[in-house]
Amino acid sequence: MVKKYDKEDPFEMKAMEIPGGNIIQQAQVMAEEYRDMGMPQDELKKIFSDPFYGGLYVVYTQLGVDAVESIINQVYEDLHLLNGQES
């Protein structure tokens, strides 16, 4: 099912750039959201490089693969530390 775009729809996702924002911090927050939804680490790495996921893809193109992997690794490492598990 495909619905027509309605600019007044409060649930319609809209990507927007925040001038002066910290792209690394934004990437960490996005990665934490996907992690908290139960996405496996290797799958999250794949979707950062997928243009379908606009916000993640911007991070991937601006920071590069190594930076994205570092952010994702840190986010998942933080989870292990919070749970009292060793990474």
Steps between C-alpha positions, in 0.01 A plus 500: 500500500631841408341815633528843350729748670314736732706794625273528803550135608668512845640148453661566162877476540691804384877530483641837582846635550575682822749778424800486729406154623763249602478223241688252720262553790203468264641174362546365853140582590368336180715192560377478860139513379551209260699308761222548755246369248703178490688540173813284481827691471591360157158592358533856627833530320326398177218751523735793557624441144148470354371822334146401602587600859565868428622616840732205546626523144596866543720397792651220292582730206636784714700305757588180315493131578765501774330776699159333469640167619669674791175669603303177476763304692500762776120500523485121535797497740320753720201263516720213618652719769157612619384142524810402694620273222845490353534597136 
